[in-house]
Amino acid sequence: MQVIDNQQQLLSGADLQRYFAYPPKVARSLFIGLILMSIVGLCTLSTLTSNAPGMIGTGLFLLFLASLPFDIAIVRLIWYHVQAKPTDAQYEAWVRSWLPGMQKYGMQRLGLAPGEILGAPLFVRGIIWFHTQESAYYHSHGCPVRVLRGKDGNLHASINKFTFFYPTQHYIAVFSGHVNALHPLRSESTQTYFYDDIVGVETTTYGQQFETLVYTLQQFELRVSSGQSVGATTYARDADVEQTVRSLRTLLQDKKYGTRGGGGGGMGFAGI
């Protein structure tokens, strides 16, 4: 995807990897280390009580070896926590920095000139969730799909989906593109829907459990008479989504029931 690449100025690839890095799995190493240290420690203690001073040095050396799994696990934990990681706000700024370039790229992919668009393009931002068809595509190519709960209490995804709607005189052109924080692999698609074929705009709100909490998400969909739909999983009460829904509904009402072929002034399209 050839977009304006100023994202490196915000966060580097290493920054993004650290942001989504899982805490090291050290429970087994800690457990094994404690068991080994206990066994060797008891053996060393027995040499002290059996008047075998020549074995003390050997016992201490074995105790040092036995403690290595425990020590390495502790070092890994310390290293994980002392590394400088991007904040949630920095990551969100990095994701949103893709918007201008993707908007222009979507127009290029659809072959649209600025004068063909009624008002400003609309957009919806979604996240790629686990166990979905879109996540299966990435997993099949060895690409991780991660979602974490930030310190701000919100969910942050490693793959974000932006869907742009470009209203024209006779149809809505749609471009969907993914922003992948952890891998070069991305997905994109284009569609064109004539106004007479569009059934409506729908949002469905539901609860999604993540770890120990339940988050309120919504499914946004633009449906057409053929049964096709284009949409994304978004946060409920997302201001951008609400504005896009209102603008699309106003546009469809005007095209279906108002002045046919009317212009875009006064429709209140949300810009980027």
C-alpha positions, 0 to 999 in steps of 0.5 A: 500500500503506497501511502504517505509514510510519515508514521516512522516519525511517530513510532518505529517498528521496534516501538510497536513491537514493544507496545504489543509484546506479551509479558514473558512466560516465566512461571515454569522457570520460576517454579523449576528454579525454586525446586532445584534451589530447594533440593541443592540448598538442603543438600548443601545444608546437610554437608554443613551439619555432617562436618564435610567442609570440603563439600561446601564450595561444591554445594555453593557452586551447584546452588548457583547452577540450580538458581540460573533458571530462576535468575534468568526468569527474574532478569527477563521480567525486569527487562520487560518492565524497564523497557520504554514502551509507547503510551496508549495515546502515542499508539492511537496517534500513530494509527490515526496518522494513516488517515490522510494518506489512506484517504488519498490512496483510496481515491487513487485505487477507485479512480476518483477525482476530487471533483467527483466526490459530494462533500468530504469522504466519510470513514469508519475505523474498526479493529480486527478481532480474534477468531474472525475471517479477517484474522484467519487470513493473517494467521494463515500467513504467520502474522500475529493478530493482537488486542490489548487492554491499555492503561487508559482502559480501552482496547487497542488492536495491532490491526486496524481497519479503515473504511472510507465512503466516497459519495458521488453523483450516482453511487458510493465508492468504498475503500477498505484498508488495514493498518498493521502495526506488527507486520508488512502484510495488509489487506485492502478492497474496493466496492461500488454501490449504486444508490438504488441498490443500497438497503440501508445503514445498520449498527448492532451493539453487543458485549464482547468479553476480553480477559476479565472485562466486557466491552461494548462494541458495535458492528457497522454495516452498509447493506445492499439488496444483493445481500452484500455488506461492508462494515467493521467492528467498532467501539460503541458510541464512537463519534466518527461512526455516529457522524458517518451513520448520520451522514450516510442516512441523510445522503440515502434519504436525499437520493431515494426520496429527495431531489434526484441527483442533488448536490452535496452541500448541506448534507453535513459530511464528516471530514477527516 
